[in-house]
């Protein structure tokens, strides 16, 4: 098969968004992203299209569920959050390999792809933490596709806890690795443990163009209408940065102003 001429990242994004991709056997949504980068490595035959996608030695799960997760996030999120979510999966998977952990790749992929969905397109009308909203969304997504409750619960916990310090590292591999992938992409935790070639391949496939300011803005846009949900979380940091005079709720005030006399 002759090589496919490379597209720009924007061209490939439009192909995903508008459905101009080959989804035979439920596959291929993710694989077209790699057409934008010469570092992509695929395997297969001319009669087997699309082929398995590999980035930095990490294989993207080649299942109907993974393809549906890719499509869902592409259609309901922004390019910035889409690229971030894919990097979370890839960096997390690289860490898992380094640490000798074996998370279920499909559950890890769904958790990574859905972890910030609560910021852009709320799953529930309830005013709740964005992490919980994304976790509820992923749980329903998996249950609707016949996954057992236990598997859906793993994804739920991975997403619900992804901004919580320390606790995820003591839990199962999918939960721990989702959190570590988020920390690597957001604040650089563990970046020195990954090789520069692998980092370069991941960021070539999923660029970090103006990620710091863009992500903080997306974070704020997803929180500004529900400030009370940031109590006791790092999310309050975002509102303190963007909202002049914002004062986070805190335990001392809540105790002193409680109905108890003493």
C-alpha positions in Angstrom: 0.0 0.0 0.0 1.5 3.4 -0.9 2.1 5.8 2.0 -0.7 8.2 2.9 0.3 11.9 2.4 0.5 13.5 5.8 -2.3 15.8 6.9 -2.1 18.7 9.3 -3.4 18.0 12.8 -6.4 20.2 12.0 -7.2 18.2 8.9 -7.2 15.0 10.8 -9.3 16.6 13.6 -11.9 17.6 11.0 -12.0 14.1 9.7 -12.7 12.7 13.1 -15.3 15.3 14.0 -17.2 15.1 10.7 -17.1 11.3 10.5 -15.0 11.0 7.4 -13.2 8.0 8.7 -13.3 4.3 8.0 -14.9 2.7 11.0 -15.1 -0.9 9.7 -15.6 -3.3 12.6 -15.8 -0.4 15.0 -12.2 0.5 14.5 -10.2 3.3 13.0 -11.3 6.5 14.7 -8.1 6.8 16.6 -5.8 5.4 13.9 -6.4 8.3 11.6 -4.8 10.7 14.1 -1.5 9.1 13.3 -1.7 9.9 9.6 -0.6 13.4 10.7 2.8 12.3 12.0 5.6 10.4 10.2 6.6 8.8 13.5 3.4 6.6 13.5 4.0 2.9 13.3 1.2 0.6 12.2 0.9 -3.1 11.4 -1.5 -4.9 9.2 -2.0 -5.9 5.6 -3.3 -4.1 2.6 -6.7 -5.8 3.1 -6.8 -4.9 6.7 -7.7 -1.2 7.0 -7.4 0.6 9.3 -4.3 -0.8 11.0 -3.3 -0.9 14.7 -2.0 2.5 16.0 1.2 2.6 18.0 2.6 5.8 19.5 5.9 5.7 21.5 5.7 2.0 21.6 2.2 2.1 23.2 -0.6 0.4 21.3 -3.9 2.2 21.3 -6.7 -0.3 22.2 -8.2 -1.5 18.9 -11.7 -2.2 20.0 -15.2 -0.9 19.3 -15.4 0.6 22.8 -12.1 2.5 22.4 -13.2 3.8 19.0 -16.5 5.0 20.4 -14.7 6.7 23.3 -12.4 8.5 20.9 -15.4 9.6 18.8 -17.4 10.7 21.8 -14.6 12.9 23.2 -13.8 14.3 19.8 -17.4 15.3 19.3 -18.2 16.7 22.7 -14.8 18.2 23.8 -12.2 20.6 22.3 -9.0 19.7 20.4 -7.0 20.9 23.5 -8.8 18.5 25.9 -8.8 15.7 23.3 -5.0 15.9 22.9 -4.6 16.1 26.6 -6.7 13.0 27.2 -4.8 11.0 24.7 -1.5 12.2 26.2 -2.7 11.1 29.6 -3.3 7.6 28.3 0.1 7.4 26.5 2.2 8.9 29.4 0.3 6.7 31.9 0.9 3.6 29.8 4.6 4.5 29.6 4.8 4.8 33.3 2.9 1.5 33.8 5.5 -0.2 31.6 8.3 1.3 33.6 6.8 0.4 36.9 5.8 -3.2 35.9 2.1 -2.5 36.2 -0.5 -4.1 33.9 -3.7 -2.0 33.9 -6.5 -3.1 31.6 -5.7 -1.1 28.5 -9.3 -0.6 27.4 -10.5 0.6 30.8 -7.4 2.8 31.2 -8.1 4.3 27.7 -11.8 5.0 28.6 -10.8 6.5 31.9 -8.2 8.8 30.3 -10.5 9.9 27.5 -13.4 10.6 29.8 -11.5 12.1 32.7 -12.2 15.8 31.8 -15.5 15.3 30.0 -17.3 16.9 32.9 -15.7 20.3 32.1 -17.2 20.7 28.7 -20.5 18.8 28.3 -22.0 17.9 31.6 -23.5 14.4 31.8 -25.9 15.3 34.6 -28.1 18.3 35.4 -26.9 17.9 39.0 -24.5 20.6 40.3 -21.6 18.3 41.2 -17.8 18.2 40.9 -16.7 17.9 37.3 -14.7 14.7 38.2 -17.9 13.0 39.4 -19.8 14.1 36.3 -17.1 12.6 34.0 -17.0 9.5 36.1 -20.8 9.0 35.9 -20.6 9.6 32.1 -17.9 6.9 31.7 -19.8 4.4 33.9 -22.9 4.8 31.8 -20.9 4.6 28.6 -19.4 1.2 29.7 -22.6 -0.3 31.1 -24.4 0.6 27.9 -21.8 -1.5 26.1 -22.2 -4.5 28.2 -19.3 -4.1 30.6 -19.7 -5.6 34.0 -20.4 -3.3 36.9 -17.0 -4.1 38.5 -15.3 -2.8 35.3 -17.4 0.3 35.2 -16.6 1.0 38.8 -12.9 0.8 38.1 -13.2 3.5 35.4 -15.5 5.5 37.7 -13.0 5.6 40.5 -10.1 6.4 38.2 -11.9 9.5 36.9 -13.5 10.6 40.2 -10.1 10.5 42.0 -7.9 11.8 39.2 -7.3 15.2 40.9 -7.0 13.7 44.4 -3.4 13.7 45.9 -1.8 10.5 47.0 -4.8 8.2 47.4 -4.9 6.9 43.7 -1.3 5.6 44.0 -2.5 3.2 46.7 -5.3 1.8 44.5 -5.6 -0.5 41.5 -3.4 0.0 38.4 -6.0 1.7 36.2 -6.7 4.2 39.0 -3.1 4.8 39.8 -2.0 5.1 36.2 -4.8 7.5 35.2 -3.7 9.8 38.0 0.0 9.5 37.1 -0.8 10.2 33.5 -2.7 13.4 34.5 0.1 14.5 36.8 2.7 14.0 34.1 0.8 16.0 31.4 -0.5 18.7 33.7 2.4 19.5 36.0 5.3 17.4 34.8 5.4 14.8 37.6 7.5 11.8 36.4 8.5 13.5 33.2 12.2 12.8 33.9 11.4 9.1 34.1 10.3 9.0 30.5 12.8 9.0 27.6 13.0 12.2 25.5 12.3 10.2 22.3 9.0 8.8 23.8 8.0 12.2 25.0 8.8 13.7 21.6 6.7 11.1 19.8 3.7 11.6 22.1 3.8 15.4 21.8 4.3 15.2 18.0 1.1 13.1 17.7 -0.8 15.2 20.3 0.7 18.7 20.5 0.8 20.8 23.6 0.2 24.1 21.7 -0.3 26.8 24.4 -1.5 24.0 26.7 -0.8 25.7 30.0 -2.9 28.8 29.5 -5.5 27.0 27.3 -6.0 24.3 29.9 -6.4 26.7 32.8 -9.0 28.6 30.8 -10.9 25.5 30.0 -10.7 24.5 33.6 -12.1 27.9 34.7 -14.9 27.7 32.1 -16.0 24.4 33.5 -16.0 25.6 37.1 -17.1 29.2 37.1 -20.8 28.3 37.3 -20.4 25.9 40.2 -17.9 27.4 42.6 -19.2 25.6 45.6 -18.2 22.2 44.1 -14.5 23.2 44.5 -14.6 23.0 48.3 -11.7 20.9 49.6 -10.1 20.4 46.1 -7.3 21.8 44.0 -10.1 23.1 41.7 -10.4 26.1 44.0 -6.9 27.1 42.9 -8.4 27.8 39.5 -11.1 30.2 40.7 -8.6 32.0 42.9 -6.4 32.6 39.8 -9.2 33.9 37.6 -11.8 35.5 40.0 -10.6 38.7 41.8 -11.5 38.5 45.4 -12.6 34.9 45.3 -12.3 33.3 48.8 -12.5 29.6 49.0 -14.7 27.9 51.5 -12.7 26.2 54.2 -13.2 23.9 57.2 -12.4 26.4 59.8 -15.2 28.7 58.7 -17.6 25.9 58.4 -16.9 24.7 61.9 -17.1 28.1 63.4 -20.3 29.0 61.6 -22.0 25.6 62.3 -25.2 25.5 64.4 -23.3 23.9 67.3 -22.9 26.2 70.3 -19.4 24.8 71.2 
